[in-house]
């Protein structure tokens, strides 16, 4: 791991505005985190639910109904779309997704606060984006996902291009949220392709390749957080370690960081042993071992166990903060800061 700051923020923070998020991060973490997200506030709080407009407004798609997904503890009936009868998938096109527009507006706030000295000088502006596979899995009927994928990927690439054209490259960091692929590899959800480890890695590396070389790029792996519970419980860290080694080997560009979730109940060294394969990795490795429910004590216990297999890493939560009570955010950030003293290079 490079000698970067030891704290990673996943993305969502349930405060009222991007400015309140930036100020809270600066107050509680300072330069312990080298990248600040804008908190994905407002309509973006629930990850990809705000993207329904992309599918509702497309003339080549039709709503087929709603469905509760197996393993999702929030029990939400989600809308699914399919290609309209007679629609030509080759001509399918999606409009603006809104990721670039919101990032550009949030960066204006970030830049103002940085210029005023509120945000430390070395901190970069982080944008977290779902992979195309995750958007397909959440919104598109399984039978049509392969057909819809090229158009949706093209739309996402346009969003990245617009961000990179509007935000100084040396101030920008982009993270891909790699969630349903991890869940699918462990059998928790159906994906639209076989050989998941290989094909999901290839797709992610394609997305990494669309980020300009001068923009930092990272990957957040996740087992989901609907209803504050994983979609499927990982047996150990082997799946995420396997994805990490594959991504680092195949990415067409440098990967600045990788995040691996660590469940609260991992109180034995066997869960962490696969991480030993990441010793000497040419990227920053962050372990999502910070949990508000057992505080600093539990965090430090998991940290000590992880160090037996991987001596150097940064810390994070398993997932974003977005679905927690706002009043818990300061305490959670303080747990990060206290634990970070133990992982400072």
For each residue, the residues with C-beta under 8 A, 3 or more apart:
1: 4 281 283 284 285 312 313 314 345
2: 283 284
3: 345
4: 1 34 257 284 314
5: 31 32 33 34 314 340
6: 32 314 315 340 343 344 345
7: 29 32 33 314 315 316 336 337 340
8: 33 35 218 257 259 284 286 314 315 316
9: 13 25 33 35 36 37 126 316
10: 37 128 175 220 259 288 316 317 319 320 321
11: 37 39 40 126 128 175 177 220 320 322
12: 37 39 40 44 45 47 128 320 321 322 323
13: 9 21 24 25 37 39 40 41 320 321 322 329
14: 39 41 45 321 322 323 324 325 326 329
15: 20 21 24 39 41 326 329
16: 20 41 326
17: 20 21 39 41
18: 21 22 38 39 41 105 106 109 110
19: 22 23 109 113
20: 15 16 17 23 24 39
21: 13 15 17 18 24 25 36 37 38 39 41
22: 18 19 25 26 36 38 109 110 113 118 119
23: 19 20 26 27 113 118
24: 13 15 20 21 27 28 329 330 333
25: 9 13 21 22 28 29 33 36 119 333
26: 22 23 29 30 36 113 118 119 120
27: 23 24 30
28: 24 25 330 333 334 336 337
29: 7 25 26 32 33 333 336 337 340
30: 26 27 33 120
31: 5 34 120 122 123
32: 5 6 7 29 336 337 340
33: 5 7 8 9 25 29 30 36 123 336
34: 4 5 31 122 123 124
35: 8 9 123 124 125 126 173 216
36: 9 21 22 25 26 33 110 119 123 124 125 126
37: 9 10 11 12 13 21 40 126 127 128
38: 18 21 22 41 102 103 106 109 110 125 127
39: 11 12 13 14 15 17 18 20 21 322
40: 11 12 13 37 44 45 47 128 320 322
41: 13 14 15 16 17 18 21 38 44 45
42: 45
43: 50
44: 12 40 41 47 50 102
45: 12 14 40 41 42 322 323
46: 49 50 322 323
47: 12 40 44 130 177 320 322
48: 51 130 134 135 138 139
49: 46 52
50: 43 44 46 53 98
51: 48 54 55 97 98 135 139
52: 49 55 56 79 139
53: 50 56 57 98
54: 51 57 58 94 95 97 139 155
55: 51 52 58 61 63 79 81 139 140
56: 52 53 63
57: 53 54 95
58: 54 55 61 81 92 94 95
59: 84
60: 83 84 87 88 89 91 92
61: 55 58 81 82 83 84 87 148
62: 81 82 83 84
63: 55 56 79 80 81
64: 80 81 82 141
65: 79 80
66: 77 78 79 80
67: 77 78 80
68: 72 75 76 77 78
69: 72 78 189 231
70: 189
71: 183 188 189 224 231 232
72: 68 69 75 76 224 226 227 231
73: 226 227 228 229
74: 226 227
75: 68 72 227
76: 68 72 226
77: 66 67 68
78: 66 67 68 69 138 139
79: 52 55 63 65 66 139
80: 63 64 65 66 67 139 140 141
81: 55 58 61 62 63 64 139 140 141 144
82: 61 62 64 140 141 143 144
83: 60 61 62 87 89 92 144 147 148
84: 59 60 61 62 87
85:
86:
87: 60 61 83 84 91 92
88: 60 91 92
89: 60 83 92 144 147 148 150 151
90:
91: 60 87 88
92: 58 60 83 87 88 89 147 148 150 151
93: 151 154 155
94: 54 58 97 151 152 154 155
95: 54 57 58 155
96: 100 101 155 158 159
97: 51 54 94 100 155 156 159
98: 50 51 53 101 102
99: 102 103 127 129 156 159 163
100: 96 97 103 104 158 159 160 162 163 166
101: 96 98 104 105
102: 38 44 98 99 105 106
103: 38 99 100 106 107 125 127 163 167
104: 100 101 107 108 162 163 166 167
105: 18 101 102 108 109
106: 18 38 102 103 109 110 125
107: 103 104 110 111 125 166 167 171 172
108: 104 105 111 112
109: 18 19 22 38 105 106 112 113
110: 18 22 36 38 106 107 113 114 119 125 171
111: 107 108 114 115 125 171
112: 108 109 115 116
113: 19 22 23 26 109 110 116 118 119
114: 110 111 117 118 119 120 121 123
115: 111 112
116: 112 113
117: 114
118: 22 23 26 113 114
119: 22 25 26 36 110 113 114 123
120: 26 30 31 114 123
121: 114
122: 31 34
123: 31 33 34 35 36 114 119 120
124: 34 35 36 170 171 172 173 216
125: 35 36 38 103 106 107 110 111 167 171 172 173
126: 9 11 35 36 37 173 174 175
127: 37 38 99 103 163 172 173 174 175
128: 10 11 12 37 40 174 175 177 220 320
129: 99 156 159 160 174 175 176 177
130: 47 48 134 135 176 177 179
131: 134 135 176 177 178 179 180 181 203 204 207
132: 135 136 149 152 153 156 203 207
133: 136 137 180 181 191 200 203
134: 48 130 131 137 138 177 178 179 180 181
135: 48 51 130 131 132 138 139 140 152 156
136: 132 133 139 140 145 148 149 152 192
137: 133 134 140 145 180 184 189 191
138: 48 78 134 135 180
139: 48 51 52 54 55 78 79 80 81 135 136
140: 55 80 81 82 135 136 137 144 145 148
141: 64 80 81 82 144 145
142: 145 190 192
143: 82
144: 81 82 83 89 140 141 147 148
145: 136 137 140 141 142 148 149 192
146: 149 192 193
147: 83 89 92 144
148: 61 83 89 92 136 140 144 145 151 152
149: 132 136 145 146 152 153 192
150: 89 92 153 154
151: 89 92 93 94 148 154 155
152: 94 132 135 136 148 149 155 156
153: 132 149 150 156 157 206 207
154: 93 94 150 151 157 158
155: 54 93 94 95 96 97 151 152 158 159
156: 97 99 129 132 135 152 153 159 160 207
157: 153 154 160 161 207 210
158: 96 100 154 155 161 162
159: 96 97 99 100 129 155 156 162 163
160: 100 129 156 157 163 164 174 210 211
161: 157 158 164 165 210
162: 100 104 158 159 165 166
163: 99 100 103 104 127 159 160 166 167 172 174
164: 160 161 167 169 172 211 212 215
165: 161 162
166: 100 104 107 162 163
167: 103 104 107 125 163 164 171 172
168: 171 172
169: 164 172 212 214 215
170: 124 214
171: 107 110 111 124 125 167 168
172: 107 124 125 127 163 164 167 168 169 215 216
173: 35 124 125 126 127 215 216 217 218 256
174: 126 127 128 129 160 163 211 215 216 217 218
175: 10 11 126 127 128 129 217 218 219 220 257 259
176: 129 130 131 204 207 208 217 218 219 220
177: 11 47 128 129 130 131 134 220 222
178: 131 134 181 182 200 204 219 220 221 222 243
179: 130 131 134 182 183 220 221 222 223 224
180: 131 133 134 137 138 183 184 189 191
181: 131 133 134 178 184 185 191 196 200 203 204 243
182: 178 179 185 186 221 222 223 239 240 243
183: 71 179 180 186 188 189 223 224 231 232
184: 137 180 181 187 188 189 190 191 196 200
185: 181 182 196 197 200 239 243
186: 182 183 223 232 234 235 239
187: 184 232
188: 71 183 184 223 224 231 232
189: 69 70 71 137 180 183 184 231 232
190: 142 184
191: 133 137 180 181 184 196 200
192: 136 142 145 146 149
193: 146 196 199 200
194: 199
195: 198 199
196: 181 184 185 191 193 199 200
197: 185 200 201 242 243 246
198: 195 201 202 246
199: 193 194 195 196 202 203
200: 133 178 181 184 185 191 193 196 197 203 204 243
201: 197 198 204 205 243 246 247 250
202: 198 199 205 206 250
203: 131 132 133 181 199 200 206 207
204: 131 176 178 181 200 201 207 208 219 247
205: 201 202 208 209 247 250 251 252
206: 153 202 203 209 210
207: 131 132 153 156 157 176 203 204 210 211
208: 176 204 205 211 217 219 247 251 252 253 255
209: 205 206 251 252 253
210: 157 160 161 206 207
211: 160 164 174 207 208 215 217 253
212: 164 169 215
213: 253 254
214: 169 170
215: 164 169 172 173 174 211 212
216: 35 124 172 173 174 256 257
217: 173 174 175 176 208 211 253 254 255 256
218: 8 173 174 175 176 255 256 257 258 259 284
219: 175 176 178 204 208 244 247 255 257 258 259
220: 10 11 128 175 176 177 178 179 259
221: 178 179 182 240 243 244 258 259 260 261
222: 177 178 179 182 225 261 318 319
223: 179 182 183 186 188 230 231 232 233 234 261 263 318
224: 71 72 179 183 188 230 231 232 319
225: 222 228 229 230 318 319 320 323
226: 72 73 74 76 229 231
227: 72 73 74 75
228: 73 225 323
229: 73 225 226
230: 223 224 225 233 234 263
231: 69 71 72 183 188 189 223 224 226
232: 71 183 186 187 188 189 223 224
233: 223 230 263
234: 186 223 230 237 239 240 261 263
235: 186 238
236: 270 271 272 273 274
237: 234 240 241 260 262 271 272 273 274 275
238: 235 241 242 274
239: 182 185 186 234 242 243
240: 182 221 234 237 243 244 260 261
241: 237 238 244 245 260 274 275 277 278
242: 197 238 239 245 246 274
243: 178 181 182 185 197 200 201 221 239 240 246 247
244: 219 221 240 241 247 248 258 260 278 281 285
245: 241 242 248 249 277 278
246: 197 198 201 242 243 249 250
247: 201 204 205 208 219 243 244 250 251 255 258
248: 244 245 251 255 258 281 282 283
249: 245 246
250: 201 202 205 246 247
251: 205 208 209 247 248 254 255
252: 205 208 209
253: 208 209 211 213 217
254: 213 217 251 282 283
255: 208 217 218 219 247 248 251 258 283
256: 173 216 217 218 283 284
257: 4 8 175 216 218 219 283 284 285 286 314
258: 218 219 221 244 247 248 255 281 283 284 285 286
259: 8 10 175 218 219 220 221 286 287 288 316
260: 221 237 240 241 244 275 285 286 287 288
261: 221 222 223 234 240 288 318 319
262: 237 266 271 272 287 288 289 302 306 318
263: 223 230 233 234 266 271 318
264: 291 293 294 298 302
265:
266: 262 263 271 272 289 302 305
267: 301 302 305
268: 271 305
269: 272 273 305 308 309
270: 236 273
271: 236 237 262 263 266 268 305
272: 236 237 262 266 269 275 305 306 308 309 310
273: 236 237 269 270 276 309
274: 236 237 238 241 242 277 309
275: 237 241 260 272 278 285 287 306 309 310
276: 273 279 309 310
277: 241 245 274
278: 241 244 245 275 281 285 310
279: 276 310 311
280:
281: 1 244 248 258 278 285
282: 248 254
283: 1 2 248 254 255 256 257 258
284: 1 2 4 8 218 256 257 258 314
285: 1 244 257 258 260 275 278 281 310 312 313 314
286: 8 257 258 259 260 313 314 315 316
287: 259 260 262 275 302 303 306 310 313 314 315 316
288: 10 259 260 261 262 315 316 317 318 319
289: 262 266 299 302 303 306 315 316
290: 299 315 316 317 332 335 336 339
291: 264 294 295 298 299 317 318
292: 295 317 324 328 331 332 335
293: 264 298
294: 264 291 297 298 299
295: 291 292 298 299 335
296: 299 300 335 338 339
297: 294 300 301
298: 264 291 293 294 295 301 302
299: 289 290 291 294 295 296 302 303 315 335 339
300: 296 297 303 304 339 342
301: 267 297 298 304 305
302: 262 264 266 267 287 289 298 299 305 306
303: 287 289 299 300 306 307 315 339 342 343
304: 300 301 307 308
305: 266 267 268 269 271 272 301 302 308
306: 262 272 275 287 289 302 303 309 310 313
307: 303 304 310 311
308: 269 272 304 305
309: 269 272 273 274 275 276 306
310: 272 275 276 278 279 285 287 306 307 313
311: 279 307
312: 1 285 343 345
313: 1 285 286 287 306 310 343
314: 1 4 5 6 7 8 257 284 285 286 287 340 343
315: 6 7 8 286 287 288 289 290 299 303 336 339 340 343
316: 7 8 9 10 259 286 287 288 289 290 336
317: 10 288 290 291 292 320 321 332
318: 222 223 225 261 262 263 288 291
319: 10 222 224 225 261 288
320: 10 11 12 13 40 47 128 225 317 323
321: 10 12 13 14 317 324 329 332
322: 11 12 13 14 39 40 45 46 47
323: 12 14 45 46 225 228 320
324: 14 292 321 328 329 332
325: 14 328
326: 14 15 16 329
327: 330
328: 292 324 325 331 332
329: 13 14 15 24 321 324 326 332 333
330: 24 28 327 333 334
331: 292 328 334 335
332: 290 292 317 321 324 328 329 335 336
333: 24 25 28 29 329 330 336 337
334: 28 330 331 337 338
335: 290 292 295 296 299 331 332 338 339
336: 7 28 29 32 33 290 315 316 332 333 339 340
337: 7 28 29 32 333 334 340 341
338: 296 334 335 341
339: 290 296 299 300 303 315 335 336 342 343
340: 5 6 7 29 32 314 315 336 337 343 344
341: 337 338 344
342: 300 303 339
343: 6 303 312 313 314 315 339 340
344: 6 340 341
345: 1 3 6 312
